[in-house]
Amino acid sequence: FSVVKALLLGYLPFMSFHNADVFSVPVPTPEYRDGLCKKYTHKYGPNSWQFRIYWLTVLFHSYILIRFTKFHFRRRDIAVLCWYPNSKRDLEYWNNFGFDGIITDRPALLKEIVREHKKNR
């Protein structure tokens, strides 16, 4: 939480991380987001302000917050790992996001996805 606070307040570049060589980021999986999307759509309706606030939060977290955090740690030569993804869809999504590593319960599936990704390049 302190890293997120530092990023939002603009002082993450000035923080020191002693003996840090890896930073791990828990990421919301697309399946989790889709499940919440269905829940919020059913509960509030797709045109409600609650649903729009939810999607703004998802976009902010997934695309802005994680990318900026990754950028700052990479500038300091700290590897950035993500964890949570276990389904094929999640692993493909986060593999394309550009993390230095992915922590998963399904390493064989991740290896297959990485091979396919390299083959298609």
DAJOFEN-V649260 format. One record per pair of residues at least 6 apart in sequence whose C-alpha atoms are under 6 Angstrom apart, sorted by the first residue. I is the first residue (numbers start at 0). GAP is how many residues later the second one is. D is the distance in whole Angstrom. If there is no record, write none. Layout:
I:GAP:D ; I:GAP:D
This chain:
5:6:5 ; 20:57:5 ; 21:56:5 ; 21:57:5 ; 21:58:6 ; 22:57:5 ; 23:56:6 ; 23:57:4 ; 23:58:5 ; 24:57:5 ; 25:56:6 ; 25:57:5 ; 28:61:6 ; 39:11:6 ; 78:21:6 ; 79:19:6 ; 79:20:5 ; 80:18:6 ; 80:19:6 ; 80:20:5 ; 80:21:5 ; 81:20:5 ; 82:19:6 ; 82:20:5 ; 84:6:6 ; 84:19:6 ; 85:18:6
